[in-house]
Amino acid sequence: MEKFDVVIIGAGAAGLFCAAQAGQAGLSVLVLDNGKKAGRKILMSGGGRCNFTNMYTEPAAYLSANPHFCKSALARYTQWDFIDLVQRHKVAYHEKTLGQLFCDDSAQQIIDLLLKECEAGRVTIRLRSEVTHVGKTEQGFEITLTDRHVSEKNVSAHSLVIASGGLSMPGLGASPFGYRIAEQFGLNILPTRAALVPFTLHKPLLEQLQMLSGVAVPAIVTATDGTVFRENILFTHRGLSGPAILQISSYWQPGEYVSINLLPETDLAAFLHHERESHPNQSLKNALAKLLPKRLVECLQALGQLPDISLKQLNVAQKQALIDTLQCWQVQPNGTEGYRTAEVTLGGVDTNELSSKTMESHNVQGLYFIGEVVDVTGWLGGYNFQWAWSSAWACAQALVAAER
């Protein structure tokens, strides 16, 4: 039986980074993954350019049943630490918006960085390896797996790290494996659901808005609990997407409405008054086309939300109704597109079961959980990658301390 100091299950962002840190500190580390390639989700992220962190990372940007849990790890390995690593590997990057950092070239550069770091730590990575059983022993853990080399084999380790991710993007190999291991060892799992995910809409609104598929507008979107995001929304053939919608989806509950301001930069009452004074015979439709995409204005008119009149014909009641429609549009989503397109998973391993300093289970010595499998979910824009790096780093420090 092969013996290692640490076995890490999951060759994604958190797993590879943890392996590299532990390996470079002198531990013997084995990373197992059932996929053909390491870092599959990394490669797909950020439109293929990997939004690897955010300059404004702070605990307030994370959702968790225990909002304090993420503070320790985020403070001990910060966005600036990972940016320094990116610079040392000479990966060119740029800020897109709101502190979001992307590779200039390709997400493959982040995977290559992680693999080089693992190589420097003499980490063993075995892909196409499926874990079929995990057992606790006096010395640590025994893992049974099948891989492409042999039908079945066992490996042992003093410590086991679960970095297998959540349920988002099952096409990239996502599975409930990490939750099953947690439950096997008696850890509580909080309910999971898709997050950072587009909304679907009820008929007939969906059918009415489908003509807008592909249209994007800046907006302010507000959830029932008062959470607000100000970014673009995108009309799709299934419903609503875009950064503001993905963000608010993490705070939305089924049955609730979201409020959308389609003109966040405009004092609409003042604009209409000015246009009426300047061009009283101008149609309301043409006036609004100065502020909104023409297709959106035409759709609103087709829906009866926009009267086919001139500005001088617009009465007080119609004006207020128009302001309510455009700046306080109440939408009740039918649901979300689910895990298939979700960027992350809300919920997961209960943080009350783990040490916020080490990521180790309180009740099972040597068992750690890091990354998306834990009930810590960041905003869109590099926050979830930073949680992967920070939780992995905290775990690696604990692994090294445990072996000394």
N, C-alpha and C positions, 0 to 999 in steps of 0.2 A: 504494500500500500504506500502510495506517495504521501509524504508529509510536508505540510507548509505551515508557516506561522499564521498566515491569513488566507482565507478563500473569500473572494468577492464575487457575488452573483450579479451580473449585469455589466456589460461593456459599453455603457453610455457615458454621459458627461460626469456624473458623480462617481461611478465605479472606476473609470479610468483615472480620474484625478486622484482619488483616494489611493488607488494602487500605486501610482507614481510616487506620491508623497511617502507612503509606507515603505516602498521598495528602496527609495533613495536614502531612507534612514537605516537601511540594513536588514529589513525583514524579508523573508521569502514569501512571495505573494503569487497566488494563482487567481486569474480572472476567468470566469466561465460565462458564456453567452450562447443562446440557442440560435443566434443569427449567423448569416454568412459573412457579415462585415461588422466591425466595431463602429460605434457611433452613428448608427443609421438615422436616428432622430436629429442628431446634430446636422447631418448633411442636408436634411430637408428644411431646417429652420431658417427663418429670416429670408425666405425666398431664395434659399441656396447660398446665402452669404453669412448666416449665423449671427444673430444679434446676441453676442456673447456676454454682455453685461450692460449695466446702466449706470451712468455717472451719478445719478441721484438716488441710488439704492439706500433705502432706510426701512426699518421694521414696519412702518405704517403702510408700506406698499404690499404687505402680505396678509392673507386671510388664514386664520387658524382658530380652532376652538380655544386655544391658549395663545393669544396674540403676543405674549411675552417670550414664548419659547425660542423664536428665531433670533432674538437679540444677541445672545452670546456668540453664536457662530458668525453672524454677520459682522459683529464688531471685531472679531479676532482674525478673520480673513476677509478683507474688504474688496470692493470693486477695484480699488487702486492697486491692490496686490496682484489681482489677475491681469490688469492692464499692464503692469510691470512685466509679468511673465510673457504676455503677448509681444511686448516691445523687445524683450530679450531674444525672442524667436524671430524677430524681424518680420512680423506679420503686419502689413499695412492695413490701417482701419480708418473709419470716418464716423463722425456723429451724424445720424440722419435727422431725427427730431427728438426733443424732450429727453436728451441724454442717452439715447439709444446708440450703442456702438456696434458697427458691422464691419466685417472683413471687406477690404476693397475688392478682393478677388473672389474667393470661394470659401464656403464652410469647411471644405476639405482641409484648409490650413489649420483650423482648430483641431480637427481629428489628428492631423499629422503632428501638431504640437503635443497633444496628449500621448500619442504613441511614442514620440521621441522621449518624452519625460518618463514613460514606462520603461522604455529601453534602457535609459540611464539608471533606472532602479532595478534592472534585471528581472522585470516582472514577466511571468509566464501568462500568455493569453491564449485561451483555447475556445475557438468559435465552433458553432454547430455542435455544442455540447448541451444536452438536456439533463437537468437535475431531476432524478426520479425519487430520491429520498434524502432527507436530512435527519440525522439522529444526534442526540447529545451523549457525550461520553465523559468520563472523568477528566480526560486530558483536553476536551474541547468539543469538536464536532466531527462527525463522519458523514461524508457526502457520497451518495451513489449517483453515478451519471452514465449516460450513454453518449458516445461521440462517434465521429466518422472513422476513428482509428480502431476502436474496439467496441464490441457489443455492449459491454457493461464493465465498469470499474469503480473502485472506491478511492477516495482521497480523504485525508484528515487534516485538520487545522486547529490551532489553539483558539482562533477567533473566526467568526463568520460575519460578513457584511452583506446585507441585502440592499442592492442598488438597482433593482429590477424595474423601477419606474411604476407608472400608474396604468390606467386603462385607455388613455388617449392614443389615437392613431393605431388601432389594432393591425392595420396593414403593414406597419413597421415592426410587428412582433410583440406589441403590448399584450400583457396578460395579467390575470390576478395572482400570479405566482407569489409575489411578495406578501400579499395579504394572507394567502394560505399558510405561508411559513409563520407569519406573526400569530395567526390563530392557532396553529399547531403548538406553539409554545405559550399559549394562554394570554397573548396580548390583545387588547381591545382594538377593534377597527371601527372608525367612524364612518357613517354612510358616505358613499362616493357618488359623484355626478360629474358630467362634462362641464368644463369651464373654459373661458376664452374661446367661445364657440358662437357661430352665427345663429340668429333666430329664424325660425320658420313662422309663417303667418297663417291665420285662418282664412278660409274662403268666406266671402267674396273678395276681401281686401287683397289677398294674394293675387288673385286674377286681375284685379284692377291695377295693381302696381307692377305687374310683370312687364309692362311696356317700358318701365324705367330701368330694367336690368342693365347693369353696367354704369349707371349714373352715380357719381359720388359727390357729396356736399359736406362742407364743414358744419358741425352741429354741436350742441350741448345735450347730452343724454343724462337723464336723472332717474334713479331707481326709487322704488317706494320708500326705502329706508333713508333717502336723502343723499345717497352717494352720487357724485356727479363726475362725468368725464367729458372733456372738450377735445374732440378730434373728429376726423371724417367718419361719415356713415356711407355705406354702399348698398344700393338696391340690387338684389339678385333675383334669379328666377325662382328661388325657394323662399325668399323673405328679405331679411336685413343682415348686413355684415359690415365690415369696416372696423377700424381700431376702436372707435367709441362703443360700438355694439359688442365687440368681443370683450372689452373691459367690463361693461355693465352686466354682461351675462353671468359673471361670477357672483354678482350680488342679487340677481333676479331669482324669484321663486315662482313655480308654476301657478298660473292664475293671476299673477300681478300684472299691472300696467307699467310701462316706462313712458316718461315724458320726453319729447324730442323738440328742441328749439332749432328750426332749420335756418334761422337767421341770427346767429349769436352775436354778430358784430353790428347789427342794425337796430336803430330806434325806428321801428316800422311805422308808428303813428306819425313821427316827424317826417319820415321819408314820403309817406302818402300825402301829407299836407303840402310839402314842398312841391311834389310832382303835380298836385292838383292846382296849385297856384300858378305853376309855370306852364303846364300843358293840360288844361281842364278837359279837352276833348280826346286826350290820349286814352286808349283802352286800358283797363286795369291789368289785363293780361300782358300787354306790352310794357307797362310800367314795372311789373314784377319780374319780367324777363331780364331787367337790368340787374337784378339781385340773385336770381335763381336760374338754373339750367332751363332752357326753353321746354324740353321734354317734361320736366317736373311741373312747370306752370300749366302746360297743356293737359297733363294728367289730372291736376287739381281741378281744372275747369270741367273735364269730362266726368269727374266724380261729383260735380255739383258743389264743390268746396269753394269755387271761385266764380262769382257771378260774371256773366258776359255783358259787362257794362263799361261805360266811360268813367273816368275819375270823378267828373262833376256829378255823376248819378249815384256815386257811392254814399249811402247814408250812414248814420252813426252806428246803428245796429250791425250793418254789414261790415263796417270797418272793424268793429270789435270782434266779430265772428272770424274775420280774416286773420286778425292778430292772434287769436286763440289757436286757430288752425296751424299757422306757420310757426308760432313761437311757443306753443304749449300743446303740441300734437300728442294725443294720448293713444298709445298702441298697446294692445294686449297680445303678446306673442302666443302662438299655438304651442310652441315648445322650442327646442334647439335641434341642431343637426346631429347632436349626440357625439359619442366618442370617435366616430369615424373622422370628423374634421376638427375635433377639439384639440387645442394645443396642450392642455394640461388636465389633470384630474383633481377636483376638490375632494377633501376628506382623505381618508387613509389611516395609517397607523397612528393611534391616539398618542399625542405628544406627552400626555400624563404617564405613559408607559416608559418614556425614554429620559435620559439625562440630557439637558440642553447643552451641557458643556462637552459631552463625549459622544452623544448619539447612541449610547449603549442602553440596552434594556435594563430596567431597574431589577427585574426578577430573574433574568437569565444571563449569567455571566458570560461575556465573550460574544454576545449577539448584538449586532448593530444594524440600524436602519438609516439610510441617507437618501437625499434627493426627493424625487416626486412621490415615492411610496409613502412618505411621511405626510401628516396633515399640516402641510405648510404650502400655500399656493400664492405665487406672486402675480403682480400685474403683468400685462403685456409689455414687452419692451426690454427684455434682457434680465428681468428680475428673477425668473425661474432658473436661468443658467447660473446667476450669482448664488442662489440658494444651493444649487448643486455643488459649486466650488467651495462655498463656505462650510456646508455640512460635511462634505468629504474631507476637507482640511481638518476640521475639528475631530472627526472620527480617526483620521490618520495619526494625529498627535496622541490620541488615547491608545491606539493600537501599539504605538512605539513605546509609550510609557508602561503599558501592561507587560511588554516583553523584557523590560529592563529589570 
